């Protein structure tokens, strides 16, 4: 009898020890310090080893050689033949800790067998932190000094390249990019109130992203998250940016697709950005509540996606098919702005003096996104074969190239850069060239240029980048400034459909 009791005690002790080993390292120390990169890797390995649902992969290495780990959650047997594929990635900015911690709580749940019903129709990838060097130092940029969330086009950082390689491999229908915002700035203190939403969630805003994606995200996903968070005691806001209301406009987030949300949305993903509240110290203050706010927002999103998996899959797949079948002559926005709609924003804030709730009427509110300049979609672009930077860029993004395309008989247009003015759009200083167009003559275009068809997944991506007047163009990006020179021909040519030039 005594032996049986002892064996039973050892059994329960072993079970408790196993469950304890599946808790996140930060939870085990009561959120006094965030997890280190070494702890993230060790914990992820342990979680994957304890669960048939989970597997672990190394996507690459950080600037200093730290492995970039990702957890895949997928069931061997599922109801859906085409599961909804979801990618969650956190901590592009190393001084935004709660996203990583929420991802670890989610991995812990999955390792313990929670939320198993999701995987009847979903597959999930979780990258707990894509910037481990920045995380360990609690600094925004990676060890090479690069802001990863401004590096999704040129991709100078190994971390960004690894993330996009995973995206191309898995083609997720939904992506969730987790950040934190810093509300406790001096200007807001002087204004007398802070934004203190536990979680803000943003949707795609670029007008070249599928309207169906934007509507589904804004009108259906966001209300579901808000309802869940409010029910759990957390506050929510559709992501807004801008200075204090007396010093400038308030708008929704950037239209630039150089970040972790828009860069995937322009390729047909239903893409979100999470912005949880940071602490006053930008590190551990209030880390537990910050983490659980992000965690509950993730649970809300994943439950919503599980319940709407077929529609979400179809919306994303349709958007991608439309890009692949895009028609020359359609309009594509290349200069874009936020505009007012005539209504103020009622903004709930927290008094910086008393901590009491207050409501501010923001008159200078710009919620509408409109093109200020559009171009027609060409049939193709021609990229100089001898420009190694451009050719490498095409290969980096896995852009389709037709080596033996017939150019003869199609009108080819070259832009001439007459002069370059400076402009500011979306608070983004950029060069705005004034151009004229000329027919490009010559019999050796196929020998001198690569033919890039525009009817492909990267259709709107290409037009936005390869047009010289685009505020988001490749010529505005680091290392490609040489593409714009006054009184010179723009190196990238347009192939127009037949009968469009008169």
C-alpha positions in Angstrom: 0.0 0.0 0.0 2.8 2.4 1.0 4.6 1.6 -2.3 1.4 2.3 -4.3 1.1 5.7 -2.7 4.7 6.5 -3.4 4.4 5.5 -7.1 1.2 7.5 -7.4 3.0 10.5 -5.8 5.9 10.1 -8.2 3.5 9.8 -11.2 1.7 13.1 -10.3 5.0 14.8 -9.5 6.3 13.8 -13.0 3.1 15.0 -14.6 3.3 18.3 -12.8 7.0 18.6 -13.8 6.1 18.0 -17.5 3.3 20.6 -17.4 5.7 23.1 -15.6 8.3 22.5 -18.3 5.7 23.6 -20.9 5.1 27.0 -19.3 6.9 30.0 -20.9 10.1 31.0 -19.1 8.7 34.5 -18.5 5.6 33.2 -16.8 7.7 31.0 -14.5 9.5 34.0 -13.2 6.3 36.0 -12.9 7.1 38.4 -15.8 10.0 40.0 -14.0 12.2 39.7 -17.1 11.3 38.8 -20.7 12.6 35.6 -22.3 16.1 35.7 -23.8 16.8 34.4 -27.3 18.4 31.3 -25.8 15.3 30.7 -23.7 13.0 31.1 -26.7 14.9 28.5 -28.7 15.1 26.0 -25.8 11.4 26.5 -24.9 10.3 26.1 -28.5 12.4 22.9 -28.9 10.8 21.5 -25.7 7.3 22.4 -26.7 7.7 20.8 -30.2 9.2 17.6 -28.6 6.2 17.2 -26.2 3.5 17.6 -28.9 2.5 15.6 -32.0 0.8 18.8 -33.3 4.0 20.9 -33.2 7.2 20.9 -35.1 10.1 23.3 -35.1 12.1 24.7 -38.0 15.1 27.0 -38.3 14.4 29.7 -40.9 17.9 31.1 -40.9 20.2 33.1 -38.7 20.2 36.6 -37.3 22.9 39.2 -38.0 25.0 37.7 -35.2 24.2 34.1 -36.0 21.3 33.4 -33.6 19.0 30.7 -35.1 15.6 32.1 -36.2 13.1 29.5 -35.0 9.5 28.9 -36.1 6.9 26.6 -34.7 4.5 24.9 -37.1 1.2 23.7 -35.7 -0.8 21.3 -38.0 -2.8 18.2 -37.5 -2.1 15.0 -39.4 -5.8 14.5 -40.1 -8.2 17.4 -40.7 -11.6 18.1 -42.2 -10.5 20.6 -44.8 -8.4 19.6 -47.8 -7.3 23.2 -48.2 -6.5 24.5 -44.7 -6.4 28.2 -43.9 -2.7 29.0 -43.5 -1.8 31.6 -40.9 1.5 33.1 -40.1 2.2 34.9 -36.8 5.5 36.7 -36.4 6.5 38.9 -33.5 9.2 41.4 -32.3 10.5 42.8 -35.5 11.4 45.6 -33.1 13.5 44.3 -30.3 12.3 46.8 -27.7 8.7 45.6 -28.1 8.7 42.6 -25.8 5.0 41.6 -25.3 4.4 40.2 -28.7 7.2 37.6 -28.2 5.8 36.7 -24.8 2.2 36.3 -26.2 3.6 34.0 -28.9 5.3 31.9 -26.2 2.0 31.6 -24.2 0.3 30.5 -27.4 2.9 27.9 -28.1 2.6 26.7 -24.5 -1.2 26.3 -24.9 -0.7 24.3 -28.1 1.9 22.0 -26.5 -0.6 21.3 -23.7 -3.2 20.3 -26.3 -5.4 23.4 -26.0 -7.3 24.9 -29.0 -7.0 21.6 -30.9 -10.2 22.3 -32.8 -8.5 25.1 -34.7 -6.5 22.5 -36.7 -9.4 20.8 -38.3 -9.2 23.5 -40.9 -6.1 25.6 -40.2 -2.3 25.4 -40.2 -0.4 27.8 -38.1 3.2 29.1 -38.2 4.5 31.1 -35.2 7.8 33.0 -35.3 8.2 34.1 -31.6 10.8 36.8 -32.4 12.3 37.6 -35.8 14.8 40.0 -34.2 16.5 38.0 -31.4 19.6 40.3 -31.3 17.4 43.4 -30.8 15.3 41.5 -28.3 18.3 40.5 -26.1 19.5 44.2 -26.1 16.0 45.6 -25.9 16.8 47.8 -28.9 14.5 48.5 -31.9 16.9 47.7 -34.7 18.7 44.5 -35.5 22.4 44.1 -34.8 23.2 45.5 -38.2 21.4 48.7 -37.4 18.4 48.0 -39.7 14.8 48.6 -38.8 13.3 45.3 -40.0 9.8 46.8 -40.4 11.2 49.2 -43.0 13.1 46.4 -44.9 10.5 44.3 -46.6 11.3 45.5 -50.1 15.1 45.7 -50.4 15.6 43.2 -47.6 19.1 44.1 -46.5 18.7 42.1 -43.2 19.0 38.3 -43.0 16.0 38.3 -40.7 13.7 39.9 -43.2 15.0 37.6 -46.0 14.3 34.6 -43.8 10.8 35.7 -43.0 9.9 36.3 -46.7 11.5 32.9 -47.7 9.0 31.3 -45.2 6.2 33.3 -46.7 7.0 32.2 -50.3 7.3 28.6 -49.1 4.0 28.5 -47.3 2.0 31.3 -48.9 -0.1 32.0 -45.8 -3.6 33.3 -46.4 -3.4 35.4 -43.2 -0.5 37.1 -41.6 -0.3 38.8 -38.1 2.6 41.1 -37.4 2.9 41.9 -33.6 4.3 45.1 -32.3 4.0 47.6 -29.4 3.4 51.3 -29.4 4.8 53.8 -27.0 2.1 56.2 -25.6 4.0 57.9 -22.8 5.7 60.6 -24.9 6.5 64.0 -23.6 4.3 65.7 -26.2 1.3 63.7 -25.0 2.1 64.4 -21.4 2.1 68.1 -22.1 -1.2 67.7 -24.0 -2.7 66.3 -20.9 -3.7 62.8 -22.0 -2.3 59.5 -23.3 -3.5 56.8 -25.7 -3.6 53.7 -23.5 -5.4 51.1 -25.5 -4.3 47.7 -24.5 -4.2 46.5 -28.1 -4.6 48.4 -31.4 -5.1 46.3 -34.6 -4.5 47.7 -38.1 -5.6 46.3 -41.5 -4.2 46.9 -45.0 -4.7 50.5 -46.2 -2.9 50.5 -49.6 -5.5 51.1 -52.3 -3.8 48.5 -54.5 -4.7 45.7 -52.0 -7.9 43.7 -52.7 -11.0 45.5 -51.5 -12.4 42.2 -50.4 -9.4 41.7 -48.1 -9.7 45.1 -46.6 -13.4 44.9 -46.0 -13.2 41.4 -44.4 -10.4 42.5 -42.1 -12.0 45.8 -41.1 -15.7 45.0 -41.0 -15.6 41.4 -39.7 -12.3 40.5 -38.1 -11.7 43.7 -36.1 -15.2 43.7 -34.4 -14.7 40.1 -33.4 -11.4 41.0 -31.7 -12.8 44.0 -30.0 -15.7 42.1 -28.6 -13.4 39.4 -27.2 -10.9 41.9 -25.7 -13.7 43.9 -24.1 -15.1 40.8 -22.6 -11.7 40.0 -21.1 -11.2 43.5 -19.6 -8.9 44.8 -22.3 -9.4 48.0 -24.4 -9.2 48.0 -28.2 -8.7 50.5 -31.0 -8.5 50.4 -34.8 -4.8 51.3 -35.2 -4.2 55.1 -35.5 -1.1 57.2 -35.7 -0.2 60.8 -35.5 0.9 63.5 -33.1 -1.2 65.0 -30.4 -4.4 66.4 -31.9 -3.3 70.0 -31.6 -0.1 69.5 -33.6 -1.2 67.5 -36.7 -3.6 65.1 -38.2 -4.6 61.7 -37.0 -4.9 58.9 -39.6 -4.7 55.2 -39.9 -1.4 53.5 -40.6 1.0 53.8 -43.5 0.1 52.8 -47.1 3.8 51.8 -47.7 4.3 48.1 -48.4 7.8 48.1 -47.0 6.5 46.8 -43.7 5.3 43.4 -42.3 1.6 44.0 -43.0 1.3 45.7 -46.4 4.2 43.7 -48.0 2.1 40.5 -47.6 -1.2 42.2 -48.2 -0.1 43.4 -51.7 0.6 39.7 -52.5 -2.9 38.6 -51.5 -2.7 37.9 -47.8 -5.3 39.1 -45.3 -2.7 41.0 -43.2 -2.9 42.5 -39.8 -0.6 44.5 -37.5 -1.1 44.3 -33.7 0.1 47.2 -31.7 0.0 46.5 -27.9 0.8 49.1 -25.4 4.4 49.4 -24.2 5.6 50.3 -20.7 6.9 53.6 -19.6 10.4 52.1 -19.4 10.0 50.5 -22.8 10.9 47.1 -21.3 9.3 45.3 -18.3 6.8 47.7 -16.8 3.4 46.1 -16.7 4.7 43.2 -18.9 2.2 40.7 -17.6 -0.9 42.7 -18.6 0.8 43.8 -21.9 1.5 40.1 -22.7 -2.0 38.9 -21.9 -3.6 41.7 -23.9 -1.7 40.5 -27.0 -2.3 36.9 -26.2 -6.1 37.4 -25.9 -6.1 39.3 -29.2 -4.4 36.4 -30.8 -6.9 33.9 -29.4 -9.7 36.1 -30.6 -8.3 36.3 -34.1 -7.5 32.6 -34.4 -11.0 31.6 -33.2 -12.5 34.0 -35.7 -10.4 32.6 -38.5 -11.3 29.0 -37.5 -15.0 29.9 -37.7 -14.5 31.6 -41.0 -11.7 29.5 -42.5 -13.4 28.8 -45.9 -14.3 32.4 -46.5 -10.8 33.7 -45.5 -9.1 31.1 -47.7 -11.3 32.0 -50.7 -10.8 35.7 -50.2 -7.0 35.3 -50.2 -7.0 32.8 -53.1 -9.3 35.0 -55.2 -7.1 38.1 -54.6 -4.1 36.1 -55.7 -5.8 34.8 -58.8 -6.9 38.3 -59.7 -3.3 39.5 -59.5 -2.2 36.6 -61.8 -4.9 37.5 -64.3 -4.6 41.2 -64.0 -5.4 43.1 -67.2 -3.2 45.7 -68.9 -4.8 49.1 -68.9 -6.2 48.9 -65.4 -5.5 51.7 -63.0 -2.8 51.3 -60.3 -2.3 53.9 -57.6 1.3 55.2 -57.3 0.9 58.3 -55.2 -1.5 58.0 -52.2 -2.8 60.1 -49.4 -5.1 60.0 -46.4 -8.0 62.5 -46.5 -10.7 63.7 -44.0 -14.2 62.4 -44.5 -15.9 65.4 -42.7 -16.5 63.6 -39.4 -14.4 64.0 -36.2 -12.9 61.1 -34.3 -14.1 60.6 -30.7 -10.9 59.4 -29.1 -10.9 57.9 -25.6 -7.8 58.9 -23.7 -6.3 58.7 -20.2 -5.5 61.9 -18.3 -1.7 62.2 -17.8 -2.3 64.0 -14.5 -5.1 62.1 -12.8 -5.3 58.8 -14.7 -9.0 59.3 -15.3 -10.7 58.4 -18.5 -11.4 61.4 -20.9 -12.8 61.8 -24.3 -11.2 64.0 -26.9 -12.8 65.2 -30.2 -10.2 65.0 -32.9 -11.3 67.3 -35.8 -8.2 66.8 -37.9 -9.0 63.1 -38.6 -8.1 61.7 -42.0 -9.6 58.1 -42.4 -10.0 58.0 -46.2 -7.2 56.7 -48.4 -7.3 57.9 -52.0 -4.9 57.9 -55.0 -3.5 61.2 -56.0 -1.7 59.8 -59.1 -2.5 56.6 -61.0 -1.0 54.9 -64.0 -2.3 52.2 -66.3 -1.0 48.7 -65.8 1.4 47.8 -68.7 1.7 44.4 -70.3 5.2 44.0 -69.0 8.3 45.8 -67.9 11.8 45.5 -69.4 14.7 45.4 -67.0 18.3 45.8 -68.2 20.1 42.5 -68.1 23.4 44.3 -67.2 22.0 45.9 -64.1 23.0 43.4 -61.5 21.2 45.1 -58.6 17.9 45.0 -60.4 18.4 41.4 -61.6 19.3 40.3 -58.0 16.1 42.2 -56.8 14.0 40.2 -59.2 15.5 36.9 -58.0 15.2 37.9 -54.3 11.4 38.3 -54.6 11.0 35.3 -56.9 9.5 37.5 -59.6 8.5 35.7 -62.8 10.8 36.4 -65.8 10.1 35.3 -69.4 13.4 34.7 -71.0 12.2 34.2 -74.6 9.3 36.5 -74.7 8.5 38.1 -78.1 8.8 41.9 -77.8 8.6 42.7 -81.5 5.3 44.2 -82.4 4.4 45.5 -78.9 4.9 49.2 -78.3 7.8 49.9 -75.9 7.8 53.2 -73.9 10.7 54.8 -72.1 10.3 57.5 -69.4 12.6 60.6 -69.7 13.3 62.3 -66.4 12.9 66.0 -67.2 13.4 67.2 -63.6 13.1 65.9 -60.0 11.0 67.8 -57.4 10.8 67.0 -53.8 7.4 66.0 -52.3 6.0 64.9 -49.0 3.2 62.3 -49.0 1.9 60.5 -46.0 4.6 62.4 -44.0 7.1 60.6 -46.2 9.6 62.8 -48.0 10.3 61.5 -51.5 11.4 62.5 -55.0 8.7 63.3 -57.5 10.2 63.3 -61.0 8.5 65.1 -63.9 8.6 62.9 -66.9 7.8 62.6 -70.6 7.4 59.4 -72.5 9.1 58.3 -75.7 8.7 55.3 -77.9 11.8 53.1 -77.6 13.2 52.0 -80.9 15.7 49.2 -81.5 15.9 45.6 -82.6 17.9 44.2 -79.8 15.6 44.8 -76.8 15.3 41.0 -76.1 19.0 40.8 -76.0 19.4 43.8 -73.7 16.4 43.4 -71.4 14.7 40.9 -69.2 10.9 40.6 -69.9 8.9 40.9 -66.7 5.2 40.1 -67.3 2.8 42.1 -65.1 0.1 39.4 -65.0 1.6 37.6 -62.0 1.3 37.5 -58.2 3.6 40.5 -57.9 1.5 42.6 -60.4 0.6 45.6 -58.1 4.0 45.2 -56.4 5.8 45.6 -59.7 3.8 48.6 -60.9 4.2 50.4 -57.6 7.9 49.8 -57.6 8.9 50.2 -61.3 7.0 53.4 -62.1 9.5 56.4 -61.7 6.8 58.8 -60.3 5.7 56.3 -57.6 6.1 57.7 -54.0 6.8 54.1 -53.0 9.0 53.2 -56.0 12.2 51.2 -56.0 14.1 54.4 -56.9 13.1 55.8 -53.4 14.7 52.8 -51.6 18.2 52.4 -50.3 20.7 51.3 -52.9 18.4 52.1 -55.9 18.5 55.9 -55.8 20.6 55.8 -59.0 17.5 54.9 -61.0 16.3 58.5 -61.0 18.6 61.0 -62.7 17.6 64.3 -64.2 17.8 64.6 -68.0 18.3 60.8 -68.2 16.2 57.9 -69.4 14.6 55.8 -66.7 16.3 52.3 -67.0 13.1 50.3 -66.7 10.9 50.3 -69.8 7.2 49.7 -70.2 5.8 47.2 -72.8 2.3 48.4 -73.7 -0.6 46.3 -75.1 -0.9 46.5 -78.9 -3.2 49.3 -80.1 -2.7 51.4 -77.0 -0.3 53.9 -78.6 -1.7 56.3 -81.2 
